[in-house]
């Protein structure tokens, strides 16, 4: 009896050591697409989400870590077709979900309500797709016909230098940067958070920084219309908002009036929006280097 109890206890402990991934159908459309499979036995999306949340809570209470992945039915169908698998097989859905854990958009479950986790997961998927699209466009630029330099790589180095100089010249505190590029077939937007730590350093999320720099690099390489706006916050001063427009292979500072107009105009309707109290709309710090607005490195002739 004692040996059986020890065996059961060990298996319970080992179960806690196994990390799992759940592929989540976040919207009604994707849920209906999966209902065509006989082995997918859920009938109501609301009930399905409630059951998923109960399962996540149970696993958390048992001390088991769970990653939530965005399950796309079309990607799953393509996956099965490419590998010659029957999509109406739960084991193959599990296999696809396991691959999502390493390649797709995922978030860890940390006890947050599913109502908060779902939009965050969708945002993560959009962010990853935007970066992949921008990186693909950069790679397609190829080499310079004059000198043979890789244009995408040179633009990325130039964008990296710009981002570093923007952060170096920012006032102490937390910074929130938004970069948009509108000259590509669709508008691309990236966000970068640069919050000051207790020791005075400003650690960056590596994935977020990579995505932000890639979008900026695409704008630089293609000389597309776009801009970069930064908002800084600190405990002892009003928030400061300033920015630049993409111009040529560099950034051109916006005037305080241009920043004010951008922040106080509804992007969709064009209607005026009341300015925020406690916010200074101002001219950005000087980014010039050796008398030039653009960085010294990058692709130049």
Rosetta blueprint (number, residue, H / E / L):
1 X L
2 X H
3 X H
4 X H
5 X H
6 X H
7 X H
8 X H
9 X H
10 X H
11 X H
12 X H
13 X H
14 X H
15 X H
16 X H
17 X H
18 X L
19 X L
20 X E
21 X E
22 X E
23 X E
24 X E
25 X L
26 X L
27 X L
28 X H
29 X H
30 X H
31 X H
32 X H
33 X H
34 X H
35 X L
36 X L
37 X L
38 X L
39 X L
40 X L
41 X L
42 X L
43 X L
44 X L
45 X H
46 X H
47 X H
48 X H
49 X H
50 X H
51 X H
52 X H
53 X H
54 X H
55 X H
56 X H
57 X H
58 X H
59 X H
60 X H
61 X H
62 X L
63 X L
64 X L
65 X L
66 X E
67 X E
68 X E
69 X E
70 X E
71 X L
72 X L
73 X H
74 X H
75 X H
76 X H
77 X H
78 X H
79 X H
80 X H
81 X H
82 X H
83 X H
84 X L
85 X L
86 X L
87 X L
88 X L
89 X L
90 X H
91 X H
92 X H
93 X H
94 X H
95 X H
96 X H
97 X H
98 X H
99 X H
100 X H
101 X H
102 X H
103 X H
104 X L
105 X L
106 X E
107 X E
108 X E
109 X L
110 X L
111 X L
112 X L
113 X L
114 X H
115 X H
116 X H
117 X H
118 X H
119 X H
120 X H
121 X H
122 X H
123 X H
124 X H
125 X H
126 X H
127 X H
128 X H
129 X H
130 X H
131 X H
132 X H
133 X H
134 X H
135 X H
136 X H
137 X H
138 X H
139 X H
140 X H
141 X L
142 X L
143 X E
144 X L
145 X L
146 X L
147 X L
148 X L
149 X L
150 X E
151 X H
152 X H
153 X H
154 X H
155 X H
156 X H
157 X H
158 X H
159 X H
160 X H
161 X H
162 X H
163 X H
164 X H
165 X H
166 X H
167 X H
168 X H
169 X H
170 X L
171 X L
172 X L
173 X L
174 X E
175 X E
176 X E
177 X E
178 X E
179 X E
180 X E
181 X E
182 X L
183 X L
184 X L
185 X L
186 X L
187 X L
188 X E
189 X E
190 X E
191 X E
192 X E
193 X E
194 X E
195 X L
196 X L
197 X L
198 X L
199 X L
200 X L
201 X L
202 X L
203 X L
204 X L
205 X L
206 X H
207 X H
208 X H
209 X H
210 X H
211 X H
212 X H
213 X H
214 X H
215 X H
216 X H
217 X H
218 X H
219 X H
220 X H
221 X H
222 X H
223 X L
224 X L
225 X L
226 X E
227 X E
228 X E
229 X E
230 X E
231 X E
232 X E
233 X E
234 X E
235 X L
236 X L
237 X E
238 X E
239 X E
240 X E
241 X E
242 X E
243 X E
244 X E
245 X E
246 X E
247 X E
248 X L
249 X L
250 X E
251 X E
252 X E
253 X E
254 X L
255 X L
256 X H
257 X H
258 X H
259 X H
260 X H
261 X H
262 X H
263 X H
264 X L
265 X E
266 X L
267 X L
268 X L
269 X L
270 X L
271 X L
272 X E
273 X L
274 X L
275 X L
276 X L
277 X L
278 X L
279 X E
280 X E
281 X E
282 X L
283 X L
284 X L
285 X L
286 X L
287 X L
288 X L
289 X E
290 X L
291 X L
292 X E
293 X L
294 X L
295 X L
296 X L
297 X L
298 X L
299 X L
300 X L
301 X L
